[in-house]
C-alpha cells in the first residue's frame, strides 16, 4: 500500500494513558457459568417434580405417624423412600445428561484473544521525537483510536472505520450472510446494506486486499459482543411440554385434593351422624380421643389417595424418554445440548432459518458457463489456473481447504472437476507480468512467456477492450446470458484470451443437495412454516427461496427487508407475520441480529413455537431467544453456545429428523401417561373402597414400590425404545395450548381404569389372595401393549398375522428392545413371586399352571381393545 505511517496524524502514542489503560480490555468475556449445585436445584422447579416433593412430604408425615403413633413396623418407611428414589432418578438422570452435554460444548467458547495484530502507534525515540511505526500487539490490547493494518487472511480485531483500502473484500457471512463484501474508505451510497461500506466488524475476515482502519469500538462495545449479550439474555418462554405438564400437574393436584377433602368430610359426617355422640365427645375424654383418632385416620386416607393419585414415575419416565431420545438423535446427526429440546422440536410451528451455510453450502461454485466458438478447453483451463492467486489444498483425510478469493477458488475447483490439475498448469507456465484485480480497472491481467495474455473480470469492461468475440456470439446474446445468470443471484465473470472475448461464467453459493426435498417435507407435509432470515441482498435471498421451492409465483409479497421490518410497529409486524398461504412473509433480507431476535419474539407473542437455525454470530441472539436453537456443525462458537441442538452434518434434512423424533417422543410420553394414569385411576378406586369399608390395601408397601417405581422405569424404557413413526410428518404440529390428556385419552383412561378395578375386585373377592399381586402386575404387562398401539394405525393382532404371513413387512415397525424389556418385566415378576418371600410379602410361589391361567385370565386387557384396533386399521 502506498501509504506513509507518518501521515497518520491521529495514531496513538505507545506510552499514552489510553493505551496503558486499554491493555487486555479488547476481549468478550464468556458468560458466567452456573454452579452445578444451582443447575441441579433448578431441576426441582419442574411442575411435576414440585408435586412429587409435596407427595414426599405427605408420605413422610403419614409414615412417621404410622410408625410412632400406631406402632407399625419399620417397613412403612419404605414408601417415602420409594418416592425419594423416584425424585432422585427424575432429577439426577436429566442433570447428568445435561452436564455431559455442557462439557462437550465448553470448547466452543474459547476465543483466541492473544493472536498478534499489526497496529500503527507513535513511538518516542532517543531524541525525544515521536515517529509512527508498525508494531505487533496481542488482539486483546487493541484500544479505541488504534490504527490497525489489515492484510488478506487477517481477522478484524475490533469494530472500526476504513481509512484507506486497496481491493478490500471482507467475509461478513457470520454477521450478514455476505461472503464477499466490498469495503472502501467511503460510506456506501446504497442504503440497502446491513452495515456501511467503510465499517468493519470485529470477527469478520479479510479475504482479499489490504487496508488501514481506525478502531472505533473494542471488547464489550463491539457488534460481536452485542450479539453475545443478547445470547446471555436467553429466553424466558416456556416450552409447550413444560406448559402441558404444568397443566397436568395442576389438574392432578386439584382433583386429588378435592377427592381427598370429600373423603375427609364424608367420613367425618358419617362418624358424627351415625357413630359418635356429639355431647359425649364434648364431655367424655375417651370419646374425644376416639373422634381425634378417627379424624387423623381419615386424614391419612386422604393423604394416601394423594400419594396414589400422583404418578410418581412420570417425571422419571419423561426424563428417561428425553435422555434416550437424546442419544438416538445423536445417531441422526443431532447433538442435543438441552433435554427438553428433543421434544420441543416436534412442537415447532415455525422455523426461522439462515441462508448461508444452512440452506447453501457456503462455498462459491461455478453454476453456469459458456465458452464460445472453437476456443480450446486446454487454453481456458490454463487461463483460469495462471490468472489467479488462489490455492486449493487437500488433506490426507480428504478435507479440502480453499485459500484466497472465493471466486477464484470456485474457478480452480471447476477446472479440476473438468480433469485439469491447476498446479501442473501453473508450473508449466512462466508469468512475465501480472496485474491484480482492482476496483478501478475491474479486471485481472496475466501475461505469460509463451505470448498469451489472459484477462478475467467484468464482462462489459472486457468486451470494450477486446477486438473480437469468439464464435458467432453477439454482444446482445452475451448480455442476455449475463442477465439470466444475475437473475439467479449469480456473480458473473468474463474471460478474454489474446484480445478475444471467449466466454462467461456464473458463480454462486449453491443450495445444499437435500434442502429442496427437506423444505417440501417440512413445509408441505409436516405443516411447519419456514422463513428465510439473512443479511444477504433481497435478490439473492429470494432466488434461494425459489430454488428450494419456498417462494412461488403465486406469492403476493413474500419478501421484506430488515429495514422495512424494523420500521414497523410491533402490532404491524405481528399482523404481517400472522398472514398465511400466498400472503405469508417467507424471506427477510438485509436482516441485522436485532431484527432476527425481534422476529422470534413477535412470532412467540403470536402463539408460535419457534425454532431458529443458523451458523453465524449474527444468528446467536435469535438462537438464544427461540424455543429451540439449532446451530450448524461448522458454525461459529457464538452460534453453537447459543443453541440447544447442533446439526453435526449441517443438513436441513437432519432438522426434519429432529422434528420426527420430537413428535415421536411426544407420542411416547403420552403413551406412558396413558399406561400409568390408568393404573392410578384403578388404585384410587381401591383406596376409596378401603376408606369406606375399612379394608386394608391388598398390596403391601414393597409390592407398591415394585409397581410404582421399578415397573414404571421398565415401561418408560420400553415405550421410549419404539422406532420413530414416519406418519407424524404427515400431520400439522399440535396446538401449543392443547392438553397432553385430551378428551379421547381421558375417556380411555377412565374406562380402562374402571374395567381393571372391577377385574381386581373379582380377584380379591373370589380367588385366593396370593394371586392378587401377580394378577395386578400381569394386567399392567398387557396394558403396556395397549399403550404401545394407542393412537396408531397398528395392532398387536395385525403384527402377529404379518409375522406369520410376511415377516419382512414388520421391519422398522417392531422394536426388539421393546419386546426384550417387556419380557424382562414378566421374568422379574416370576422371580419375585418365586424367590421374593417375606421381603415382598409373598405367601407362596405359584405353579406353572397357575401362571398359565393368570396370563390367560388377564389377557383380555390387551386383546379386547386390540380386536377393535385391528378392524379399525383394515
C-alpha positions in Angstrom: 0.0 0.0 0.0 1.4 3.4 -0.9 0.8 4.9 2.5 3.2 6.7 4.9 2.7 6.0 8.5 3.7 9.5 9.4 0.7 10.8 7.6 -1.5 9.2 10.2 -1.9 12.2 12.4 -4.5 10.5 14.7 -2.5 7.5 15.7 -1.9 6.8 19.4 1.3 7.1 21.4 2.6 3.8 22.6 3.1 5.2 26.1 -0.2 7.2 26.2 -2.6 6.7 29.1 -5.3 5.5 26.7 -3.1 2.6 25.5 -1.9 1.7 29.0 -5.4 1.6 30.5 -6.8 -0.3 27.5 -4.3 -3.2 27.6 -6.1 -6.6 27.8 -9.6 -4.9 27.5 -10.4 -5.9 23.9 -12.0 -9.2 25.0 -15.5 -10.5 25.1 -15.8 -12.3 28.5 -17.5 -15.7 28.4 -20.9 -16.0 30.0 -20.7 -16.7 33.7 -21.2 -20.4 34.3 -24.0 -21.6 36.5 -22.8 -23.6 39.5 -23.5 -27.3 39.3 -25.5 -27.2 42.6 -27.7 -24.5 41.2 -28.2 -26.4 38.0 -29.3 -29.4 40.0 -31.7 -27.4 42.2 -33.3 -25.9 39.0 -34.5 -29.4 38.2 -36.8 -29.2 41.2 -38.7 -26.3 39.6 -40.4 -28.6 37.2 -44.2 -28.7 37.9 -44.4 -32.5 38.3 -41.3 -32.5 40.5 -42.9 -29.9 42.8 -45.9 -32.1 43.1 -43.7 -35.1 43.8 -42.0 -33.1 46.5 -45.3 -32.4 48.1 -46.2 -36.1 47.9 -42.9 -36.9 49.5 -43.6 -34.6 52.4 -47.1 -36.1 52.9 -45.8 -39.6 52.6 -43.1 -39.0 55.2 -45.6 -37.5 57.6 -48.1 -40.4 57.2 -45.3 -43.0 57.6 -43.9 -41.4 60.7 -47.4 -41.2 62.2 -48.0 -44.9 61.5 -44.6 -45.8 62.9 -44.7 -43.8 66.1 -48.4 -43.4 66.9 -49.8 -46.7 65.5 -46.8 -48.9 66.3 -46.4 -50.2 62.7 -43.2 -51.9 61.6 -40.3 -50.0 60.0 -41.4 -51.2 56.6 -43.9 -48.3 56.5 -40.9 -46.0 55.9 -40.2 -47.8 52.6 -43.0 -45.8 50.8 -41.4 -42.4 51.3 -38.1 -44.0 50.5 -39.5 -45.1 47.1 -40.9 -41.6 46.4 -37.4 -40.2 47.3 -35.7 -42.6 44.9 -38.2 -41.6 42.2 -37.3 -37.9 42.9 -33.6 -38.5 42.6 -33.9 -40.5 39.4 -36.2 -38.0 37.8 -33.8 -35.1 38.6 -30.5 -36.8 38.6 -30.7 -38.5 35.1 -31.6 -35.3 33.4 -29.0 -33.3 35.3 -26.2 -35.8 34.4 -27.1 -35.9 30.7 -27.1 -32.1 30.5 -23.7 -31.8 32.4 -22.2 -34.2 30.0 -23.5 -32.2 27.0 -22.2 -29.0 28.6 -18.7 -30.4 28.8 -18.9 -31.2 25.1 -19.7 -27.5 24.4 -17.1 -25.9 26.7 -14.6 -25.8 23.9 -16.9 -23.6 21.8 -16.3 -20.5 24.0 -12.5 -20.4 23.8 -11.5 -17.2 22.0 -8.1 -16.6 20.6 -7.5 -13.2 22.1 -3.7 -13.5 22.1 -3.5 -13.6 18.3 -1.0 -10.9 17.1 -2.4 -7.8 15.4 -0.4 -5.1 13.5 -1.1 -1.5 14.6 0.4 1.8 13.9 1.5 3.7 17.0 3.7 6.7 17.8 6.9 5.6 19.5 9.2 8.1 21.2 12.8 8.0 20.0 16.0 8.6 21.9 16.0 12.2 20.7 12.5 12.8 22.2 10.6 12.9 18.9 7.8 10.6 18.1 7.6 8.5 15.0 4.8 6.3 13.6 5.7 2.6 13.5 4.0 -0.6 12.7 4.2 -3.0 15.7 2.6 -6.3 16.7 0.4 -6.5 19.8 -2.0 -9.1 21.2 -5.5 -8.8 19.9 -6.7 -8.1 23.5 -4.5 -5.0 23.7 -6.2 -3.1 20.8 -7.8 0.1 22.0 -10.2 2.7 20.6 -8.2 5.0 18.3 -5.7 2.4 17.3 -4.8 2.4 13.6 -4.9 -1.3 12.5 -3.1 -2.7 9.5 -5.1 -5.5 7.8 -4.0 -7.9 5.1 -5.5 -10.9 3.3 -6.4 -13.6 5.8 -6.4 -11.3 8.9 -9.3 -11.4 11.3 -10.6 -7.9 12.1 -9.7 -7.3 15.8 -12.2 -4.5 16.6 -15.1 -2.6 15.1 -13.7 0.2 13.0 -13.8 2.7 10.1 -11.7 2.2 7.0 -9.1 4.9 6.5 -7.6 3.6 3.2 -8.1 0.4 1.3 -7.0 -1.3 -1.8 -9.2 -4.0 -3.3 -10.6 -4.8 0.1 -13.1 -7.6 0.3 -14.3 -9.0 3.7 -16.1 -12.2 4.6 -19.0 -10.9 6.8 -21.1 -14.1 6.4 -21.1 -14.7 10.2 -22.8 -11.3 10.6 -24.8 -10.6 7.5 -24.6 -13.7 5.4 -22.4 -12.0 2.8 -19.2 -13.9 2.0 -17.7 -11.2 -0.3 -18.5 -7.7 1.0 -16.7 -4.9 -0.9 -15.2 -2.3 1.5 -13.8 1.1 1.0 -13.0 4.3 2.9 -16.1 6.0 1.6 -19.6 5.2 3.0 -21.8 3.2 0.6 -24.3 5.2 -1.4 -26.6 2.2 -1.4 -28.7 2.3 1.8 -29.9 -1.3 1.3 -27.0 -2.8 3.2 -26.8 -4.1 6.8 -23.6 -2.1 7.5 -21.8 0.8 5.7 -19.1 0.0 3.2 -16.5 1.8 5.3 -17.4 -0.1 8.5 -15.5 -3.3 9.6 -16.8 -5.7 12.2 -14.8 -7.5 14.9 -14.7 -11.1 14.0 -15.0 -10.7 10.2 -12.2 -11.9 7.9 -10.2 -10.1 5.2 -10.3 -12.4 2.1 -8.6 -10.0 -0.4 -6.7 -6.8 -0.4 -5.3 -4.7 2.4 -6.3 -1.7 4.4 -5.8 0.6 7.4 -8.7 1.1 9.8 -9.2 3.1 13.0 -10.7 1.1 15.9 -14.0 2.7 17.0 -15.2 0.1 19.4 -13.4 -2.7 21.3 -14.3 -5.6 23.5 -17.8 -5.3 25.1 -18.7 -2.3 22.9 -18.5 -4.2 19.6 -21.3 -5.6 17.5 -20.0 -9.1 18.2 -20.3 -8.5 21.9 -23.9 -7.1 21.5 -24.7 -10.5 19.9 -23.1 -12.3 22.9 -25.0 -10.1 25.4 -28.3 -10.9 23.6 -27.4 -14.6 23.8 -26.8 -14.4 27.6 -30.3 -12.8 27.9 -31.7 -16.1 26.7 -35.4 -16.8 26.5 -37.9 -16.9 29.3 -40.5 -18.6 27.1 -41.8 -21.9 28.4 -41.7 -24.9 26.1 -45.1 -26.5 25.1 -44.3 -29.6 27.0 -43.5 -27.6 30.2 -46.9 -25.8 29.9 -48.7 -29.1 29.3 -47.1 -30.9 32.2 -47.7 -27.9 34.4 -51.4 -28.1 33.5 -51.4 -31.8 34.0 -49.8 -31.4 37.4 -52.3 -28.8 38.4 -55.2 -30.9 37.3 -53.9 -34.0 39.2 -53.4 -31.8 42.3 -56.8 -30.2 42.2 -58.6 -33.5 41.5 -56.8 -35.4 44.2 -57.2 -32.6 46.8 -60.9 -32.3 46.0 -61.5 -36.1 46.3 -59.3 -36.2 49.5 -61.4 -33.4 51.0 -64.6 -35.2 50.0 -63.3 -38.3 51.7 -62.5 -36.5 55.0 -65.8 -34.6 55.0 -67.8 -37.8 54.2 -66.1 -39.9 56.8 -66.5 -37.2 59.5 -70.1 -36.7 58.6 -70.8 -40.4 58.8 -68.9 -40.6 62.1 -70.7 -37.7 63.8 -74.2 -38.7 62.5 -74.0 -42.5 62.8 -71.3 -43.5 65.2 -70.4 -40.8 67.7 -72.5 -38.8 70.2 -71.6 -35.2 69.9 -72.5 -34.4 73.5 -70.4 -37.4 74.7 -67.4 -36.2 72.7 -67.6 -32.9 74.4 -67.8 -34.4 77.9 -66.1 -37.9 77.6 -62.3 -37.9 77.1 -62.4 -41.5 75.7 -64.9 -40.5 73.0 -62.9 -37.3 72.3 -59.8 -39.4 71.8 -61.8 -41.8 69.5 -63.0 -38.9 67.5 -59.5 -37.5 67.2 -58.1 -40.8 66.1 -60.9 -41.2 63.5 -60.2 -37.7 62.2 -56.4 -38.5 61.9 -57.2 -41.8 60.2 -59.4 -40.0 57.7 -56.6 -37.5 57.0 -54.2 -40.4 56.4 -56.6 -42.0 53.9 -56.8 -38.7 52.1 -53.0 -38.4 52.1 -52.8 -41.9 50.8 -55.2 -41.0 48.0 -53.0 -38.1 47.0 -49.9 -40.3 47.0 -51.6 -42.9 44.9 -53.2 -40.4 42.5 -49.8 -38.7 41.7 -47.9 -40.7 39.1 -44.6 -40.9 40.9 -42.9 -42.5 37.9 -44.0 -39.8 35.4 -41.2 -37.2 35.9 -38.6 -40.0 35.9 -40.1 -41.6 32.8 -40.2 -38.3 30.9 -36.6 -37.6 31.8 -35.6 -41.1 30.8 -37.5 -40.8 27.5 -35.8 -37.5 26.8 -32.4 -38.9 27.7 -32.8 -42.0 25.5 -34.1 -39.8 22.6 -31.0 -37.5 23.1 -28.7 -40.5 22.4 -30.7 -41.7 19.5 -30.9 -38.3 17.9 -27.1 -38.1 18.0 -27.0 -41.1 15.6 -29.2 -38.9 13.3 -26.6 -36.1 13.5 -28.4 -34.0 16.1 -26.2 -33.3 19.1 -28.7 -32.3 21.8 -27.5 -30.0 24.5 -30.7 -29.4 26.5 -33.0 -32.4 27.1 -36.3 -30.6 26.5 -35.2 -29.5 23.1 -35.7 -33.2 22.0 -39.4 -32.9 22.3 -39.9 -29.2 21.6 -38.7 -29.7 18.0 -41.7 -31.8 17.5 -44.0 -28.9 18.6 -42.3 -26.3 16.4 -44.7 -24.4 14.2 -42.2 -22.0 12.6 -38.5 -22.4 11.6 -36.6 -19.2 11.0 -33.5 -20.3 9.0 -30.3 -18.6 8.0 -29.3 -18.8 4.3 -25.6 -19.0 4.1 -24.2 -22.3 5.4 -27.7 -23.6 6.3 -29.6 -23.7 3.1 -26.5 -23.2 1.0 -23.1 -24.9 1.1 -21.1 -21.7 1.9 -18.8 -22.5 -1.0 -18.8 -20.4 -4.1 -19.2 -22.7 -7.1 -19.4 -22.4 -10.9 -23.1 -22.9 -11.7 -23.2 -21.9 -15.4 -20.6 -21.4 -18.1 -20.4 -20.6 -21.8 -17.2 -20.6 -23.9 -17.7 -19.6 -27.5 -16.6 -21.0 -30.8 -13.7 -23.3 -31.0 -11.7 -22.0 -28.1 -9.7 -24.9 -26.8 -10.6 -26.0 -23.3 -6.9 -26.6 -22.6 -6.3 -22.9 -23.1 -9.3 -21.9 -21.0 -8.0 -24.1 -18.1 -4.6 -22.5 -18.5 -6.1 -19.0 -18.4 -8.0 -19.8 -15.2 -5.1 -21.5 -13.5 -2.4 -18.9 -14.3 -4.6 -15.8 -14.0 -5.3 -16.4 -10.3 -3.6 -16.2 -6.9 -5.9 -18.6 -5.0 -4.9 -22.1 -3.8 -6.7 -25.3 -3.1 -5.2 -27.8 -0.5 -6.3 -31.3 0.3 -5.5 -33.1 3.5 -4.9 -36.9 3.8 -8.4 -37.4 5.2 -9.9 -35.7 2.1 -10.6 -32.3 3.7 -10.5 -29.5 1.1 -9.3 -26.1 2.1 -9.8 -23.0 -0.1 -7.3 -20.2 0.3 -7.8 -16.8 -1.2 -10.5 -15.2 -3.2 -13.7 -17.4 -3.1 -14.5 -16.6 -6.8 -11.0 -17.7 -7.9 -11.3 -20.8 -5.7 -14.6 -21.7 -7.4 -12.9 -21.4 -10.8 -10.0 -23.7 -9.7 -12.4 -26.3 -8.3 -14.3 -26.2 -11.6 -11.3 -26.8 -13.9 -10.3 -29.6 -11.6 -13.7 -31.1 -12.0 -13.1 -31.0 -15.8 -10.0 -33.1 -15.3 -7.2 -30.5 -15.1 -4.5 -30.1 -12.5 -4.3 -26.3 -12.0 -0.9 -26.7 -10.1 0.6 -28.5 -13.1 -0.7 -25.8 -15.5 0.9 -23.1 -13.3 4.2 -25.0 -13.2 4.2 -25.3 -17.0 3.6 -21.5 -17.4 6.1 -18.7 -16.9 4.5 -15.4 -15.8 6.1 -12.3 -17.3 3.6 -9.8 -15.9 0.6 -9.8 -13.7 -1.8 -7.0 -12.7 -4.1 -7.8 -9.8 -7.8 -7.0 -9.9 -8.7 -3.5 -8.7 -12.0 -1.7 -8.3 -10.8 0.9 -10.9 -10.0 -1.5 -13.7 -12.4 -4.3 -12.7 -10.3 -7.0 -14.2 -7.1 -9.1 -13.6 -4.4 -9.5 -16.3 -1.6 -12.0 -16.6 0.9 -12.2 -19.5 2.9 -15.5 -19.9 6.2 -16.2 -21.6 4.6 -18.2 -24.4 2.9 -14.9 -25.6 -0.6 -15.3 -24.1 -2.5 -12.5 -22.4 -5.2 -13.7 -20.1 -8.0 -11.4 -18.7 -10.8 -12.0 -16.4 -13.3 -9.6 -14.8 -16.4 -7.6 -15.6 -17.7 -8.7 -18.9 -18.8 -5.2 -20.1 -15.2 -3.9 -19.5 -13.6 -6.8 -21.2 -15.9 -6.6 -24.2 -14.8 -2.9 -24.7 -11.1 -3.9 -24.6 -11.4 -6.9 -26.9 -11.1 -6.7 -30.7 -13.5 -9.6 -31.4 -15.8 -12.2 -29.9 -15.1 -16.0 -30.3 -17.6 -17.9 -32.5 -20.7 -16.2 -33.8 -21.9 -14.7 -30.5 -23.1 -11.1 -30.4 -22.8 -8.6 -27.5 -26.6 -8.7 -27.2 -26.6 -12.5 -26.7 -23.8 -12.3 -24.2 -25.7 -9.6 -22.1 -28.9 -11.7 -22.3 -26.9 -14.6 -20.8 -25.4 -12.4 -18.2 -28.8 -11.0 -17.2 -30.1 -14.6 -16.9 -27.3 -15.5 -14.6 -27.7 -12.4 -12.5 -31.5 -13.0 -12.2 -30.5 -16.3 -10.4 -28.3 -14.4 -7.9 -25.1 -15.4 -9.6 -21.8 -13.4 -9.8 -20.7 -13.2 -13.4 -17.2 -13.1 -14.9 -16.0 -12.7 -18.4 -12.8 -14.1 -20.0 -10.6 -12.9 -22.8 -7.5 -14.5 -24.3 -5.2 -12.6 -26.6 -7.7 -9.8 -27.2 -10.6 -12.2 -28.0 -13.6 -12.4 -25.6 -14.0 -16.2 -25.2 -16.6 -16.9 -22.5 -18.6 -16.1 -19.4 -19.3 -18.0 -16.1 -22.0 -17.6 -13.4 -20.8 -18.3 -9.9 -23.0 -18.7 -6.8 -23.2 -20.3 -3.4 -25.3 -23.3 -4.3 -28.2 -24.8 -2.4 -27.4 -27.9 -0.4 -28.4 -31.0 -2.3 -31.1 -32.2 0.1 -32.6 -28.8 1.1 -35.4 -28.7 -1.5 -36.8 -32.1 -0.5 -36.3 -31.3 3.2 -38.2 -28.0 2.8 -41.0 -29.8 1.0 -41.3 -32.3 3.8 -41.1 -29.7 6.5 -43.4 -27.1 4.9 -45.9 -29.0 2.7 -46.2 -32.3 4.7 -45.3 -31.6 8.4 -47.0 -28.2 8.3 -44.1 -26.2 9.7 -43.7 -22.7 8.3 -40.2 -21.7 7.1 -38.9 -18.2 7.0 -35.5 -17.3 5.5 -33.8 -14.6 7.6 -30.5 -13.4 6.1 -28.2 -10.4 5.9 -27.8 -11.0 2.2 -29.3 -9.0 -0.6 -33.1 -9.2 -1.4 -32.4 -10.7 -4.9 -30.1 -13.4 -3.7 -32.4 -14.3 -0.7 -35.5 -14.5 -2.9 -33.7 -16.6 -5.6 -32.6 -19.1 -3.0 -36.2 -19.2 -1.8 -37.3 -20.0 -5.3 -34.7 -22.7 -5.8 -35.7 -24.6 -2.7 -39.4 -24.3 -3.6 -40.4 -22.0 -0.7 -41.1 -18.9 -2.8 -43.5 -19.4 -5.7 -45.0 -17.3 -8.5 -48.4 -17.2 -6.7 -47.0 -15.5 -3.6 -48.2 -11.9 -3.3 -45.5 -10.3 -1.2 -43.1 -13.0 0.1 -40.1 -10.8 1.0 -39.3 -7.7 3.0 -36.0 -6.2 4.1 -34.6 -5.8 7.6 -35.0 -2.0 7.4 -38.7 -2.4 6.4 -39.3 -4.8 9.3 -37.5 -2.5 11.8 -39.7 0.4 10.7 -42.9 -1.5 11.6 -44.5 -1.2 15.0 -44.9 -4.5 16.9 -48.6 -4.5 16.1 -48.0 -4.1 12.4 -45.2 -6.7 12.4 -47.3 -9.2 14.3 -50.2 -8.7 11.8 -47.8 -9.3 8.9 -46.3 -12.4 10.5 -49.8 -13.8 11.2 -50.6 -14.0 7.4 -50.7 -17.5 5.9 -50.6 -19.1 2.4 -49.8 -16.9 -0.6 -49.8 -13.7 1.6 -47.2 -15.0 4.1 -43.8 -13.5 4.5 -41.2 -16.1 3.6 -38.0 -14.1 3.3 -36.5 -11.3 5.3 -33.2 -10.0 3.7 -30.6 -7.5 4.9 -31.5 -8.5 8.5 -29.4 -7.5 11.4 -29.1 -9.6 14.6 -31.6 -7.4 16.4 -34.1 -7.9 13.6 -33.8 -11.7 13.9 -34.2 -11.6 17.7 -37.2 -9.3 17.4 -38.8 -11.6 14.8 -38.5 -14.6 17.1 -40.1 -12.6 20.0 -43.0 -11.4 17.9 -43.7 -14.9 16.5 -43.8 -16.2 20.0 -46.2 -13.5 21.0 -48.4 -14.7 18.1 -48.5 -18.1 19.8 -46.0 -19.8 17.6 -43.4 -22.4 18.7 -40.3 -21.1 17.1 -37.1 -22.9 16.1 -34.2 -21.0 14.7 -31.3 -22.4 12.6 -28.1 -20.6 11.9 -24.3 -20.8 11.8 -23.1 -17.3 12.2 -22.5 -14.8 15.0 -25.4 -12.8 13.7 -27.7 -15.8 14.4 -26.8 -16.2 18.0 -29.3 -13.8 19.7 -32.2 -15.3 17.8 -30.9 -18.9 18.5 -31.0 -18.0 22.2 -34.4 -16.4 22.1 -36.1 -19.3 20.3 -37.9 -22.2 21.9 -35.2 -24.3 20.1 -32.0 -23.0 18.7 -30.3 -25.2 16.0 -26.7 -24.4 15.1 -24.7 -25.9 12.3 -21.7 -28.2 13.0 -19.3 -25.9 11.2 -20.8 -22.7 12.6 -19.2 -20.2 14.8 -18.7 -20.8 18.6 -21.2 -17.9 19.3 -23.9 -19.7 17.4 -23.2 -23.1 19.0 -23.1 -21.9 22.6 -26.5 -20.1 22.0 -28.1 -23.2 20.6 -30.0 -26.1 22.1 -29.1 -28.6 19.3 -26.2 -28.7 16.9 -26.8 -30.2 13.5 -23.5 -32.0 13.0 -23.8 -32.6 9.2 -25.2 -29.1 8.5 -28.1 -30.7 6.7 -31.6 -29.3 6.8 -32.9 -32.8 6.4 -31.4 -33.6 9.8 -33.8 -30.9 11.1 -36.7 -32.9 9.8 -35.2 -35.9 11.7 -35.3 -33.8 14.8 -39.0 -32.9 14.2 -39.7 -36.6 13.5 -38.0 -37.7 16.8 -39.6 -34.8 18.7 -43.1 -35.8 17.6 -42.5 -39.5 18.2 -41.1 -38.7 21.6 -44.3 -36.7 22.5 -46.3 -39.7 21.4 -44.3 -42.0 23.7 -44.7 -39.6 26.6 -48.5 -39.7 26.1 -48.4 -43.5 25.8 -46.6 -43.7 29.2 -49.2 -41.2 30.7 -51.9 -43.5 29.4 -50.2 -46.5 30.9 -49.6 -45.1 34.3 -52.7 -43.0 34.9 -54.9 -46.0 34.0 -53.3 -47.9 36.9 -53.5 -44.8 39.1 -57.3 -44.4 38.5 -57.7 -48.1 39.4 -55.6 -47.6 42.6 -57.6 -44.5 43.6 -60.8 -46.6 43.4 -59.1 -49.2 45.6 -58.3 -46.5 48.2 -61.8 -45.2 48.1 -63.3 -48.6 48.7 -60.9 -49.2 51.6 -61.8 -45.7 53.0 -65.5 -46.5 53.4 -65.3 -50.3 54.2 -62.3 -50.3 56.5 -60.5 -52.9 54.3 -56.7 -52.8 54.2 -54.8 -52.3 50.9 -54.5 -55.6 49.1 -50.9 -54.6 48.1 -48.0 -54.4 50.5 -45.7 -51.4 50.6 -42.8 -53.2 48.9 -45.2 -54.5 46.3 -46.4 -51.0 45.6 -42.8 -49.9 45.3 -42.2 -52.6 42.6 -45.3 -51.5 40.8 -44.8 -47.7 41.0 -41.0 -47.5 40.7 -39.4 -50.5 39.1 -42.2 -51.4 36.6 -42.7 -47.8 35.7 -39.0 -47.4 34.9 -39.1 -50.5 32.6 -42.3 -49.4 31.0 -40.7 -46.0 30.3 -37.7 -47.7 28.7 -39.9 -50.0 26.7 -42.1 -47.2 25.3 -39.0 -44.9 24.7 -37.4 -47.7 22.6 -40.1 -47.6 20.0 -39.0 -46.6 16.5 -39.9 -43.2 15.2 -43.2 -43.1 13.3 -42.8 -41.6 9.9 -46.5 -40.8 9.8 -46.1 -38.0 12.3 -44.5 -35.9 9.5 -47.8 -36.1 7.5 -49.7 -34.1 10.1 -49.6 -30.5 11.3 -47.9 -29.7 14.6 -50.0 -29.9 17.7 -51.7 -26.8 19.0 -49.3 -25.2 21.6 -52.1 -24.8 24.1 -53.6 -28.3 23.7 -53.8 -30.6 26.8 -51.5 -33.6 26.9 -54.5 -35.6 28.0 -57.3 -34.9 25.5 -60.9 -35.9 25.8 -60.4 -39.2 23.9 -57.4 -40.2 26.1 -59.2 -39.2 29.3 -62.2 -41.4 28.3 -59.8 -44.3 27.5 -58.1 -43.9 30.9 -61.4 -43.7 32.8 -63.0 -46.7 31.1 -59.8 -48.9 31.3 -59.2 -47.9 34.9 -62.8 -48.9 35.9 -62.6 -52.1 34.0 -59.3 -53.1 35.7 -60.7 -52.1 39.0 -63.7 -54.5 38.6 -61.4 -57.3 37.5 -59.2 -56.8 40.6 -62.3 -56.7 42.8 -63.4 -60.0 41.4 -59.9 -61.5 42.1 -59.9 -60.2 45.7 -63.4 -61.5 46.4 -63.4 -64.8 44.6 -59.8 -66.0 44.1 -57.0 -66.8 46.5 -55.4 -63.6 47.8 -51.9 -64.8 46.8 -53.0 -64.3 43.2 -53.8 -60.6 43.6 -50.3 -59.2 43.3 -49.4 -61.2 40.2 -52.8 -60.5 38.5 -52.2 -56.8 39.1 -48.7 -56.9 37.5 -49.9 -59.1 34.6 -52.7 -56.6 33.9 -50.0 -53.9 33.7 -47.9 -56.1 31.5 -50.7 -56.4 28.9 -51.6 -52.7 29.3 -48.1 -51.8 28.1 -49.1 -53.2 24.7 -52.3 -51.1 24.8 -50.2 -48.0 25.4 -47.8 -49.0 22.6 -50.5 -49.2 20.0 -52.5 -46.2 21.2 -53.4 -43.7 18.5 -51.7 -45.6 15.8 -53.0 -47.5 12.7 -51.5 -50.7 14.0 -52.4 -53.5 16.4 -50.9 -56.5 18.2 -53.1 -58.9 16.3 -52.2 -57.3 13.0 -48.5 -57.7 13.7 -49.0 -61.3 14.7 -50.7 -62.0 11.4 -48.0 -60.2 9.5 -45.3 -62.1 11.4 -46.8 -65.4 10.2 -47.5 -64.3 6.6 -44.9 -61.7 5.7 -42.2 -61.1 8.4 -40.3 -58.6 6.2 -43.3 -56.2 6.4 -42.6 -55.7 10.1 -39.1 -54.3 9.5 -38.8 -50.9 11.2 -42.2 -51.3 12.9 -41.3 -53.6 15.8 -38.7 -52.7 18.3 -36.6 -55.6 19.6 -35.8 -53.5 22.7 -39.5 -53.1 23.5 -40.0 -56.8 23.4 -36.9 -57.5 25.4 -37.9 -55.0 28.1 -41.5 -56.3 28.4 -40.0 -59.8 28.7 -37.7 -58.6 31.5 -40.8 -57.3 33.3 -42.6 -60.6 33.3 -39.5 -62.6 34.1 -38.8 -60.2 37.0 -42.3 -60.9 38.3 -41.8 -64.6 38.1 -38.5 -64.4 40.0 -40.1 -62.1 42.7 -43.1 -64.3 43.3 -40.8 -67.4 43.3 -38.0 -66.2 45.5 -39.2 -62.9 47.0 -40.6 -64.4 50.2 -41.2 -62.2 53.2 -39.4 -59.2 51.7 -42.1 -58.8 49.1 -44.8 -60.2 51.3 -45.2 -63.3 49.1 -47.2 -66.1 50.8 -46.1 -68.8 48.4 -44.6 -69.4 44.9 -47.1 -70.0 42.0 -47.0 -73.2 39.9 -46.6 -73.2 36.2 -50.3 -74.0 35.7 -51.3 -71.0 37.9 -49.0 -68.7 35.9 -50.6 -70.0 32.6 -54.1 -69.4 33.8 -53.3 -66.0 35.3 -51.8 -64.9 31.9 -54.9 -66.2 30.1 -57.3 -64.6 32.6 -55.7 -61.2 32.3 -55.0 -61.2 28.5 -58.4 -59.7 27.6 -57.0 -56.4 28.9 -55.0 -56.4 25.7 -57.0 -58.5 23.2 -60.4 -56.9 23.8 -59.4 -53.4 22.7 -56.9 -54.8 20.2 -59.7 -56.5 18.2 -61.3 -53.1 17.8 -57.9 -51.6 16.8 -57.4 -54.4 14.2 -60.7 -53.9 12.4 -60.3 -50.1 12.6 -57.0 -50.4 10.8 -58.4 -52.5 8.0 
